[in-house]
Amino acid sequence: MPRDLALIGICVCLFTLMGCETSHAFGLECPRQSLGSMIPSRVRSLEGRLIYHDGIRQWFELKLDKSQCGEASIELIHAPETLRGCRVKSTGSIDFSPTGYYSLEEFQDVDRIEPIGFCSRQPPLPDYSKAKPDSSIRAYRVDMHVIYGPGDHPIQFRIRSGNKELRPWQAYASYMLTGGFVLYGKCGIGFVTDQVFGDEEGRPSHFSEPRTSDDMAAFDPESAAASGKRDLHLGYTCVRK
């Protein structure tokens, strides 16, 4: 009898361990929080339509065929722009979005992605990384029209030097929206920020001392939206160093 009881005890332990392992593996299907830490899922495949969002931030959404981990859509990191609009299968781990730099609650860091069925590949997005300001320009004004609300609303830039409109605008200005939703505007290569202006709800200010290399135009669209002002006209001027 003691021997039988011992065998029963061993079997119970084995089933318990197997149950724990099964539960652990199942839990890794989705990201989870444990003791204040975020634990990503195992590498897994998702299927859906790849959507490119051209807003204040540019990012990729995988609109899932079936909801996964409680989400109907998941943000994709490192998605190829030529597959935008196609149904795709993406592979990688899923994790919770840690900061405001992300647009959805969860994201997948893509290891591999491939189209499903017919896919009309899109041309690459325009690349302005080599665009530089006209060497004859000494100063100019940057006007930004910012619609800070739901949906895709790219910032509209207008760059002028006197009565001359400067293009492409990417040669003369750039911007960054931080995880804390502070909007920074920068001048083109060889220029520094002089004056900062705009709707007072957007709290126009300088990041550092004006006309120094560290300075940028700084705005607070999040506070403006909280006050009910989502349509903002902001700007700054740039002068040669």
C-alpha positions in Angstrom: 0.0 0.0 0.0 2.7 2.6 0.8 4.3 1.8 -2.6 0.9 2.4 -4.3 0.5 5.7 -2.5 4.0 6.7 -3.5 3.2 5.9 -7.2 0.0 7.9 -7.0 1.9 10.8 -5.5 4.5 10.7 -8.3 1.7 10.7 -10.9 0.0 13.7 -9.3 3.3 15.6 -9.3 3.9 14.8 -13.0 0.4 15.9 -14.0 0.8 19.1 -12.0 4.2 19.8 -13.7 2.7 19.1 -17.1 -0.2 21.4 -16.3 2.1 24.1 -15.3 4.2 23.8 -18.4 1.1 23.8 -20.6 -0.3 26.9 -18.8 3.1 28.6 -19.1 3.3 27.9 -22.9 -0.2 29.1 -23.4 0.5 32.3 -21.5 3.4 33.1 -23.8 1.0 33.2 -26.7 0.4 36.9 -25.7 2.5 39.4 -23.8 1.9 39.7 -20.1 2.9 41.7 -17.1 4.7 40.0 -14.1 5.9 41.7 -11.0 5.9 45.1 -12.8 7.8 43.8 -15.8 6.4 43.4 -19.3 7.1 40.0 -20.8 6.8 39.6 -24.6 5.1 36.7 -26.3 6.9 33.9 -28.0 7.6 34.4 -31.7 4.4 33.9 -33.5 2.7 34.6 -36.9 -0.1 37.1 -37.5 -2.2 37.6 -40.6 -4.0 40.8 -41.8 -3.9 43.9 -44.0 -0.9 46.2 -43.7 -1.9 49.8 -43.5 0.5 52.8 -43.6 -0.5 55.8 -41.5 0.8 59.1 -42.7 0.0 61.3 -39.8 2.1 63.4 -37.4 3.8 60.1 -36.9 4.3 57.6 -39.7 3.7 54.0 -38.7 2.3 50.7 -39.8 -0.8 49.0 -38.6 -1.6 45.3 -39.1 -5.4 45.1 -39.2 -5.9 41.6 -38.1 -8.1 39.0 -39.8 -9.0 37.8 -36.3 -8.4 39.6 -33.0 -5.3 38.5 -31.2 -4.3 39.1 -27.6 -7.4 41.2 -27.2 -6.5 43.5 -30.1 -8.1 44.0 -33.5 -4.9 45.7 -34.8 -1.3 45.6 -33.8 1.5 48.1 -34.7 4.3 46.6 -36.8 7.9 47.7 -36.4 10.2 47.2 -39.4 7.5 46.6 -41.9 8.4 47.0 -45.6 6.7 50.1 -47.1 6.3 48.4 -50.5 3.7 46.0 -49.0 1.4 48.7 -47.7 -2.2 47.9 -48.6 -1.5 44.1 -49.0 -2.7 41.2 -46.9 0.4 39.9 -45.2 1.7 37.3 -42.8 4.1 38.7 -40.2 6.3 36.8 -37.8 7.8 38.1 -34.6 7.2 38.5 -30.9 4.4 40.7 -29.5 4.9 43.2 -26.7 3.0 46.0 -24.9 3.8 49.5 -26.2 6.0 51.1 -23.6 5.8 54.8 -24.5 3.8 57.4 -26.3 6.1 56.9 -29.4 3.8 54.0 -30.2 0.3 54.4 -31.7 -1.4 51.2 -30.5 -1.5 49.3 -27.3 0.6 46.3 -28.6 3.3 46.0 -31.3 5.1 43.2 -33.1 8.8 43.5 -33.8 8.8 41.9 -37.3 11.4 39.2 -38.0 9.8 38.1 -41.3 6.9 39.3 -43.4 5.4 38.1 -46.7 2.3 38.8 -48.8 -0.7 36.6 -48.8 -2.2 36.0 -52.2 -2.0 38.7 -54.9 -0.2 41.9 -53.8 0.2 45.0 -55.9 3.5 46.3 -54.5 3.7 50.0 -53.9 6.7 52.2 -54.8 9.0 53.2 -52.0 8.1 56.3 -50.0 9.9 59.5 -51.1 13.4 59.9 -49.6 14.5 63.4 -48.8 17.5 62.5 -46.7 19.9 64.1 -49.2 17.9 67.3 -49.8 19.8 70.4 -48.6 18.9 74.1 -48.4 19.7 76.4 -51.2 23.2 78.0 -50.4 21.9 81.4 -51.4 19.2 81.5 -48.7 20.2 83.4 -45.6 17.0 83.2 -43.6 13.5 81.8 -43.9 10.2 81.2 -42.1 8.6 77.9 -41.3 4.8 77.7 -40.9 3.2 74.5 -39.6 -0.5 73.6 -39.7 -1.0 70.9 -37.1 -4.3 69.1 -36.7 -3.8 67.2 -33.5 -6.6 64.7 -33.3 -7.8 61.2 -34.3 -7.0 60.1 -37.9 -4.1 60.7 -40.2 -3.3 64.4 -40.4 0.3 65.0 -41.6 1.7 68.3 -40.6 1.4 70.8 -43.5 4.6 72.8 -43.9 5.1 76.1 -45.8 8.6 77.5 -46.0 9.2 81.0 -47.3 12.1 83.3 -47.7 10.7 86.8 -48.5 8.2 86.1 -51.3 9.9 83.0 -52.4 8.5 79.6 -51.4 11.2 77.0 -50.7 10.8 73.4 -51.8 11.0 70.6 -50.9 10.2 71.6 -47.3 12.1 68.6 -46.0 15.4 70.4 -47.0 14.6 73.3 -44.6 12.7 71.8 -41.7 12.2 68.6 -39.7 10.2 67.7 -36.6 9.8 65.1 -33.9 6.9 64.2 -31.6 8.3 62.8 -28.4 6.8 60.0 -26.3 5.7 62.7 -23.9 3.9 64.4 -26.9 6.2 67.4 -27.1 6.5 68.6 -30.7 10.0 69.9 -31.7 10.7 71.8 -35.0 14.2 72.0 -36.4 15.9 74.1 -39.1 17.8 72.8 -42.1 21.5 72.0 -42.2 23.5 75.2 -41.6 20.7 77.1 -39.9 19.7 77.8 -36.3 16.3 78.7 -34.7 15.7 82.4 -34.3 12.1 83.1 -33.3 9.3 80.8 -32.3 5.6 81.7 -32.6 2.1 80.3 -33.0 -1.3 79.8 -31.2 -0.8 80.4 -27.5 -2.6 77.1 -26.7 0.3 75.3 -28.3 2.8 77.0 -25.9 5.5 78.0 -28.4 8.9 78.2 -26.8 12.6 77.5 -27.3 14.2 74.2 -26.3 17.5 76.0 -25.5 19.1 79.4 -26.1 18.0 81.0 -29.4 20.5 80.9 -32.3 22.5 78.0 -30.7 23.1 74.6 -32.3 21.2 73.0 -29.4 18.0 75.0 -29.9 14.7 73.8 -31.4 11.2 75.3 -31.6 9.1 73.6 -28.9 5.3 73.2 -28.8 2.8 71.4 -26.6 -0.1 70.1 -28.8 -1.3 67.7 -26.1 -2.1 70.6 -23.7 -3.7 72.5 -26.6 -6.0 69.5 -27.3 -6.9 69.2 -23.6 -8.1 72.8 -23.7 -10.2 72.1 -26.9 -7.7 73.5 -29.4 -6.8 70.8 -32.0 -6.3 73.0 -35.1 -3.0 74.7 -34.5 -0.9 77.2 -36.5 2.7 77.1 -35.3 6.0 78.2 -36.6 9.5 79.5 -36.3 12.2 81.3 -38.2 15.7 80.1 -39.2 18.9 82.0 -39.9 22.3 81.0 -41.1 24.8 80.1 -38.3 
